[in-house]
Amino acid sequence: MNRQIKVVIADDNEDISNLLREYLGSDPDIEITGVVRNGLETLNVVKEKKPDVLLLDIIMPQLDGLGVLEALKNMPDKPIIIVYSAISHDKVTNTAITLGADYYMVKDIDMKLLKKRIKSYFGQDAADHRDEETKEDHPVSGSAEGGKKPDLATELSNILQESGILPHIKGYQYLREAILEVIEDVELLSAVTKELYPNIAVKFNTTSSRVERAIRHSIEVAWNRGQLQNINNLPGFNVNFDKGKPTNSEFIALISDKFRLGISV
């Protein structure tokens, strides 16, 4: 039996913290060891309880989430810190990552993805029978646009973020949509500039050239940070990057092939 993962929730919004406590605490592999309402209390509880994971909101009284990250940055045995916030500005998210956040989620929170992410840090499989028996979904806004399957969208988001392509990075949404479209119609790979980019441009009210540049930017960011190779940590992936950074088309093909071949992550 797996050791329980100790989690502390830091959020001054009582409704959200109660929802997190109820959903995550219902899993026998997770123990909620504290729920706190402000940053100073967060620091005290983390030092006292020594949790495995800290779920941290950015906007809190007395000391905000960035202040908490700063204070915990050099703490020995620092917990995994998953930041979630309504703030999606690049400056804030980049600052949070720089200060030591392991993961950044934008509200509304996908509870299922959050639980899977927590377990993944400890080598536990979040896609177990308990999840299969839980029929209620908790989607992020826009996570299943166009009627696409929520499970597919969730798995794809997990792959991209494991690869270092986070939701706040310019191009994340375009790349995600491109992969979803190619999964449904592989012929689009042979018409990336003529059909795929224009399709995405229409959906997001932008231009094909901006879609292409933004996708390239997201891949470059992950590559320059050395995170793109993390994709090999996921089941079904064994990618050789010796030839260098993949092109937009190569990366889209790489991810979409895994889904079309029926490989679940």
Phi, psi and chi 1 to 4 in degrees:
 res  aa     phi    psi   chi1   chi2   chi3   chi4
   1 MET       -  136.8 -179.2  177.1  178.9      -
   2 ASN   -69.4  145.8  -67.9  -40.4      -      -
   3 ARG   -66.8  140.7  177.3 -177.8   70.5   84.4
   4 GLN   -64.8  139.2  -78.7 -169.7  -53.1      -
   5 ILE   -87.9  120.5  -58.5  168.1      -      -
   6 LYS   -85.6  125.3  -63.2  179.6  179.6  179.7
   7 VAL  -125.0  134.5  176.2      -      -      -
   8 VAL  -112.2  134.4  164.6      -      -      -
   9 ILE  -107.7  124.8  -59.4  167.4      -      -
  10 ALA  -119.2  103.2      -      -      -      -
  11 ASP  -160.0  130.0 -166.6  -33.6      -      -
  12 ASP   -81.6   -6.2   67.1  -30.6      -      -
  13 ASN   -85.6  109.2 -173.2  -49.6      -      -
  14 GLU   -63.8  -38.2 -173.2  173.9   -5.1      -
  15 ASP   -63.0  -45.7  -69.4  -23.8      -      -
  16 ILE   -67.2  -45.0  -67.1  177.4      -      -
  17 SER   -64.6  -36.6   57.9      -      -      -
  18 ASN   -67.3  -38.4  -74.7  -17.9      -      -
  19 LEU   -63.6  -44.1 -179.5   63.3      -      -
  20 LEU   -63.6  -44.1  -72.7  168.2      -      -
  21 ARG   -63.0  -42.2  176.9  169.7   56.1 -175.7
  22 GLU   -67.9  -45.8 -179.4  179.9  -10.3      -
  23 TYR   -70.6  -50.5 -179.4   77.5      -      -
  24 LEU   -70.7  -37.5  -64.2  174.8      -      -
  25 GLY   -68.5  -16.7      -      -      -      -
  26 SER   -76.3  -11.6   66.3      -      -      -
  27 ASP   -87.4  126.1 -170.4  -56.8      -      -
  28 PRO   -65.2  -14.9   21.7  -32.7      -      -
  29 ASP   -87.2   -6.1  -67.1  -29.1      -      -
  30 ILE  -122.8  134.0  -64.7  175.9      -      -
  31 GLU  -119.2  120.9  177.9 -172.4    0.5      -
  32 ILE   -82.4  109.2  -54.7  -59.8      -      -
  33 THR   -97.8   -4.5   57.7      -      -      -
  34 GLY  -174.9  145.3      -      -      -      -
  35 VAL  -130.4  118.4  178.3      -      -      -
  36 VAL  -123.8  158.8  -68.8      -      -      -
  37 ARG  -112.5  -10.9  -54.8  -70.0 -173.1 -144.1
  38 ASN  -145.3  167.4   65.7   69.3      -      -
  39 GLY   -67.0  -39.6      -      -      -      -
  40 LEU   -65.9  -41.6  -66.4 -179.8      -      -
  41 GLU   -63.6  -35.4 -171.6 -179.4    2.8      -
  42 THR   -59.1  -46.9  -59.7      -      -      -
  43 LEU   -60.4  -42.7  -65.2  179.1      -      -
  44 ASN   -64.6  -43.9  -68.1  -28.1      -      -
  45 VAL   -69.1  -39.0  169.9      -      -      -
  46 VAL   -61.9  -43.1  167.0      -      -      -
  47 LYS   -67.9  -35.4  -68.3  174.1 -176.9  176.7
  48 GLU   -79.0  -47.9  177.3 -173.3  -11.0      -
  49 LYS   -86.1  -23.3  -59.0  -70.5 -173.2  178.7
  50 LYS    50.0   60.1  -66.4 -179.5  170.5   50.9
  51 PRO   -70.4  161.3   30.1  -37.0      -      -
  52 ASP   -78.7  -33.3  -59.2  -57.6      -      -
  53 VAL  -135.6  137.7  176.8      -      -      -
  54 LEU  -116.3  120.0  170.6   62.5      -      -
  55 LEU   -93.2  117.3  -59.2 -178.1      -      -
  56 LEU  -126.4  122.3  178.3   66.4      -      -
  57 ASP   -82.8  156.0 -170.0   15.9      -      -
  58 ILE   -82.3  -46.7  -71.6  -68.7      -      -
  59 ILE   -91.0  107.0  -58.8  175.3      -      -
  60 MET  -144.0  154.8  -69.2 -170.1  -61.2      -
  61 PRO   -74.8  163.7   24.7  -32.3      -      -
  62 GLN    69.3  -50.9  -63.1 -171.7   29.7      -
  63 LEU  -150.2  122.7 -175.6   66.8      -      -
  64 ASP   -78.9  177.1   65.3   14.8      -      -
  65 GLY   -61.4  -36.2      -      -      -      -
  66 LEU   -65.6  -37.1  -64.8  179.3      -      -
  67 GLY   -65.4  -37.9      -      -      -      -
  68 VAL   -63.5  -45.1  171.6      -      -      -
  69 LEU   -59.7  -43.2  -73.8  168.5      -      -
  70 GLU   -60.7  -43.4  179.8   71.5   35.3      -
  71 ALA   -68.7  -31.2      -      -      -      -
  72 LEU   -93.1   -4.8  -64.6  177.8      -      -
  73 LYS   -53.9  -42.6 -172.3  174.0 -177.7 -179.7
  74 ASN  -106.1   18.1  -63.1  -43.7      -      -
  75 MET   -71.6  129.9  175.6 -175.3  177.5      -
  76 PRO   -63.0  141.3  -19.8   31.7      -      -
  77 ASP    56.2   39.8  -59.9  -38.8      -      -
  78 LYS   -59.3  139.1  179.2  172.3   68.5   73.8
  79 PRO   -71.3  162.5   27.7  -35.7      -      -
  80 ILE   -62.1  129.2  -63.8  -65.8      -      -
  81 ILE  -114.9  116.6  -58.7  177.7      -      -
  82 ILE  -107.3  114.0  -61.6  177.2      -      -
  83 VAL   -92.4  136.1  173.7      -      -      -
  84 TYR  -134.0  139.1   60.8   94.4      -      -
  85 SER  -161.4  158.3  175.0      -      -      -
  86 ALA   -78.1  -12.2      -      -      -      -
  87 ILE   -82.5  125.1  -59.2  174.1      -      -
  88 SER  -121.9   14.7   59.0      -      -      -
  89 HIS   -67.2  139.8  -62.5  -57.0      -      -
  90 ASP   -55.8  -40.9  -75.5   -2.9      -      -
  91 LYS   -61.7  -42.4 -175.6  174.9 -179.5 -180.0
  92 VAL   -69.9  -47.0  175.2      -      -      -
  93 THR   -65.5  -39.9   51.5      -      -      -
  94 ASN   -65.5  -38.7  -73.0  -25.9      -      -
  95 THR   -63.5  -42.6  -60.0      -      -      -
  96 ALA   -61.0  -44.2      -      -      -      -
  97 ILE   -64.6  -42.4  -63.5  -63.1      -      -
  98 THR   -62.0  -36.1  -59.7      -      -      -
  99 LEU   -81.2   -2.1  -70.1  175.4      -      -
 100 GLY   117.8    5.3      -      -      -      -
 101 ALA   -64.9  135.8      -      -      -      -
 102 ASP   -86.1  -21.0  -64.5  -81.6      -      -
 103 TYR  -160.3  145.3 -165.3   63.7      -      -
 104 TYR  -129.3  124.3 -164.0  105.5      -      -
 105 MET  -119.6  140.8  -60.1 -175.5   76.7      -
 106 VAL   -98.8  130.7  178.3      -      -      -
 107 LYS   -62.6  146.6  -64.7  178.6  179.2  177.9
 108 ASP   -71.1  148.4  -63.9  -31.3      -      -
 109 ILE   -90.1  133.6  -54.7  166.6      -      -
 110 ASP   -85.0  102.2 -176.7  -30.9      -      -
 111 MET   -59.5  -40.1  -63.5  -71.6 -170.6      -
 112 LYS   -65.0  -43.9 -155.7  170.0 -179.1 -178.8
 113 LEU   -66.0  -39.7  175.4   59.2      -      -
 114 LEU   -60.5  -46.3  174.8   59.8      -      -
 115 LYS   -63.6  -40.8 -176.4  165.9   71.4  171.4
 116 LYS   -62.6  -41.1 -174.6  172.7 -176.7  178.0
 117 ARG   -64.7  -44.6  171.7   57.9   54.5  175.0
 118 ILE   -57.3  -47.8  -70.3  171.5      -      -
 119 LYS   -67.7  -32.1  -71.0 -170.7  171.5 -173.7
 120 SER   -63.1  -29.0   71.8      -      -      -
 121 TYR   -69.3  -18.1  -76.3  109.5      -      -
 122 PHE  -117.9   18.9  -60.0   91.7      -      -
 123 GLY    69.4   22.0      -      -      -      -
 124 GLN  -102.8  146.5  -64.1 -173.4   20.0      -
 125 ASP   -89.0  109.7 -177.7   11.9      -      -
 126 ALA   -76.7  -19.2      -      -      -      -
 127 ALA   -90.0   56.0      -      -      -      -
 128 ASP   -96.7 -171.0   54.7   17.7      -      -
 129 HIS   -67.0  -26.5  -66.2  -60.7      -      -
 130 ARG   -64.3  -39.8  -71.9 -178.1  -58.9  -83.2
 131 ASP   -68.2  -36.2  -82.5  -14.2      -      -
 132 GLU   -66.3  -31.1  -68.3  173.7    0.6      -
 133 GLU   -82.1  -15.4  -66.7  168.4   -1.5      -
 134 THR   -88.4  104.4  -56.9      -      -      -
 135 LYS   -82.6  -20.0  -59.9  -57.6 -178.5 -178.5
 136 GLU   -77.7  130.1 -177.3  178.8    3.4      -
 137 ASP  -100.2  153.4  -69.8  -39.6      -      -
 138 HIS  -127.5   77.5  -57.5  -94.8      -      -
 139 PRO   -78.2  149.0   28.9  -33.8      -      -
 140 VAL   -70.0  147.6  174.7      -      -      -
 141 SER   -56.4  127.0  -64.2      -      -      -
 142 GLY    80.2   10.2      -      -      -      -
 143 SER   -78.2  -12.4   65.3      -      -      -
 144 ALA  -133.0   43.8      -      -      -      -
 145 GLU   -63.7  152.2   62.0  -90.4   27.5      -
 146 GLY    73.2   12.5      -      -      -      -
 147 GLY    76.9   13.6      -      -      -      -
 148 LYS   -72.7  154.0  -62.6  179.0  178.2   69.7
 149 LYS   -65.7  130.4  -63.8  178.0 -179.6  178.9
 150 PRO   -57.8  -38.5  -24.3   33.5      -      -
 151 ASP   -62.5  -40.3  -73.9  -11.9      -      -
 152 LEU   -63.6  -46.3  171.6   61.7      -      -
 153 ALA   -62.4  -40.1      -      -      -      -
 154 THR   -66.1  -44.9  -62.8      -      -      -
 155 GLU   -63.1  -40.6  -70.6 -169.5   21.7      -
 156 LEU   -64.4  -43.4  176.8   54.3      -      -
 157 SER   -59.9  -39.7  -64.8      -      -      -
 158 ASN   -63.0  -42.3 -175.4   46.0      -      -
 159 ILE   -62.8  -48.6  -69.8  173.2      -      -
 160 LEU   -61.9  -43.1  -68.5  178.0      -      -
 161 GLN   -73.3  -32.3  -67.1  178.7   55.3      -
 162 GLU   -63.9  -30.8 -177.2   69.0   29.2      -
 163 SER   -82.1    0.4  -56.1      -      -      -
 164 GLY    90.3    5.0      -      -      -      -
 165 ILE   -97.6   94.1  -58.7  174.4      -      -
 166 LEU   -91.8  159.0  -55.5  178.2      -      -
 167 PRO   -57.4  -27.2  -27.9   36.5      -      -
 168 HIS   -81.5  -10.7   69.4  -85.0      -      -
 169 ILE   -75.7  133.9  -64.9  177.1      -      -
 170 LYS   -58.9  125.9 -175.9  178.8  179.7 -178.6
 171 GLY   106.1  -13.5      -      -      -      -
 172 TYR   -56.5  -51.7  169.7   88.5      -      -
 173 GLN   -63.4  -39.5  -68.4  -71.5   -6.9      -
 174 TYR   -65.5  -44.4  -60.9  158.0      -      -
 175 LEU   -64.5  -42.7  179.4   55.6      -      -
 176 ARG   -61.2  -45.1 -177.2  171.5  169.8  -83.8
 177 GLU   -66.0  -38.5 -177.9   63.4   28.6      -
 178 ALA   -61.3  -43.7      -      -      -      -
 179 ILE   -66.0  -42.4  -65.6  169.3      -      -
 180 LEU   -60.7  -40.1  -72.9  170.5      -      -
 181 GLU   -68.9  -38.6  -69.2 -157.4   12.6      -
 182 VAL   -69.9  -33.6  170.3      -      -      -
 183 ILE   -58.7  -39.4  -69.7  171.1      -      -
 184 GLU   -79.5  -29.7  -67.4 -174.8   -4.0      -
 185 ASP  -144.8   92.9 -177.1    5.8      -      -
 186 VAL   -64.6  -21.3   68.7      -      -      -
 187 GLU   -62.3  -20.3  -64.4  -60.9  -37.2      -
 188 LEU   -65.0  -21.2  -73.0  171.2      -      -
 189 LEU   -63.7  -26.3  -85.0  177.0      -      -
 190 SER   -90.1    2.7   59.9      -      -      -
 191 ALA  -142.0   49.6      -      -      -      -
 192 VAL   -62.4  -50.7  170.9      -      -      -
 193 THR   -78.5  -28.7   56.9      -      -      -
 194 LYS   -87.5  -28.5  -68.9 -176.4  178.1  179.8
 195 GLU  -125.4  -49.6  -67.5 -173.9   42.2      -
 196 LEU   -63.5  -55.4 -176.7   58.8      -      -
 197 TYR   -59.9  -44.1  -67.8  156.5      -      -
 198 PRO   -60.3  -38.8  -27.9   36.8      -      -
 199 ASN   -58.6  -45.8  -71.2   -9.4      -      -
 200 ILE   -68.4  -39.4  -62.8  169.0      -      -
 201 ALA   -58.7  -41.4      -      -      -      -
 202 VAL   -63.7  -43.3  169.4      -      -      -
 203 LYS   -64.8  -32.9  -70.2 -177.0  178.6 -179.4
 204 PHE  -107.2   10.4  -70.8   91.0      -      -
 205 ASN    54.2   52.2 -166.7   27.8      -      -
 206 THR  -140.2 -160.4 -174.6      -      -      -
 207 THR  -114.0  158.5   65.4      -      -      -
 208 SER   -61.7  -39.8  -63.5      -      -      -
 209 SER   -65.4  -36.5   59.4      -      -      -
 210 ARG   -69.0  -37.0  -73.4  178.7  179.7  173.7
 211 VAL   -60.9  -48.0  169.6      -      -      -
 212 GLU   -60.9  -46.4 -179.1  177.6    9.2      -
 213 ARG   -64.9  -40.4  -72.0 -162.5  -57.8  -90.5
 214 ALA   -67.0  -41.0      -      -      -      -
 215 ILE   -63.2  -44.0  -69.5  176.7      -      -
 216 ARG   -61.0  -40.2 -175.8  166.7   64.5 -114.6
 217 HIS   -62.1  -43.9  170.1   76.0      -      -
 218 SER   -63.5  -39.4   65.6      -      -      -
 219 ILE   -68.0  -39.9  -65.1  172.6      -      -
 220 GLU   -64.7  -40.8  -75.0  176.9   -9.9      -
 221 VAL   -60.5  -48.3  168.4      -      -      -
 222 ALA   -64.0  -39.1      -      -      -      -
 223 TRP   -66.3  -46.2  178.0  -97.1      -      -
 224 ASN   -66.1  -28.1  -68.4  -23.6      -      -
 225 ARG   -84.8   -3.9  -68.9  176.3  177.8  172.7
 226 GLY    72.8   21.1      -      -      -      -
 227 GLN   -99.1  -15.8  -64.8  177.2  -48.0      -
 228 LEU   -61.3  -33.4 -155.5   60.8      -      -
 229 GLN   -66.3  -15.5  -68.3   85.4  -16.2      -
 230 ASN   -62.6  -15.5  -68.9  -16.1      -      -
 231 ILE   -59.5  -26.7 -164.6  172.0      -      -
 232 ASN   -72.2   -7.1  -72.8  -38.6      -      -
 233 ASN   -77.2  -13.3  -65.1  -27.1      -      -
 234 LEU   -92.7  147.4  -64.3  170.2      -      -
 235 PRO   -58.7  138.2  -21.7   32.3      -      -
 236 GLY    89.6   -2.9      -      -      -      -
 237 PHE  -112.9  130.9  -74.2   93.1      -      -
 238 ASN  -147.3   78.5 -176.0   16.8      -      -
 239 VAL  -101.4  130.8 -174.2      -      -      -
 240 ASN   -96.5  114.4 -172.0  -21.5      -      -
 241 PHE   -99.9   18.0  -71.0  105.8      -      -
 242 ASP   -59.8  -28.4  -70.9  -14.7      -      -
 243 LYS   -79.5   -4.4  -66.1 -178.6  179.9  179.2
 244 GLY   108.2 -171.9      -      -      -      -
 245 LYS   -62.3  133.0  177.7 -175.5   63.2 -175.0
 246 PRO   -71.6  151.6   26.2  -33.8      -      -
 247 THR   -74.7  170.2   64.3      -      -      -
 248 ASN   -53.9  -50.9  -69.9    6.5      -      -
 249 SER   -63.2  -40.1  -62.6      -      -      -
 250 GLU   -64.2  -41.5  -72.3  172.0  -18.9      -
 251 PHE   -70.2  -41.8 -169.1   75.2      -      -
 252 ILE   -60.8  -43.4  -68.0  169.1      -      -
 253 ALA   -65.1  -40.5      -      -      -      -
 254 LEU   -58.6  -48.0  168.4   67.9      -      -
 255 ILE   -74.2  -44.8  -53.7  -59.1      -      -
 256 SER   -64.4  -33.8   60.9      -      -      -
 257 ASP   -59.8  -38.2  -81.9   -8.3      -      -
 258 LYS   -63.3  -38.7  -63.7  -57.4  178.5 -175.3
 259 PHE   -74.2  -40.8  -73.8   97.0      -      -
 260 ARG   -68.0  -25.8  -71.0 -171.1  -62.2  103.7
 261 LEU   -85.3   -1.0  -67.7  171.8      -      -
 262 GLY    80.7   21.9      -      -      -      -
 263 ILE   -89.7  119.9  -63.2  176.0      -      -
 264 SER   -96.4  142.5  176.2      -      -      -
 265 VAL  -117.1      -  -63.0      -      -      -
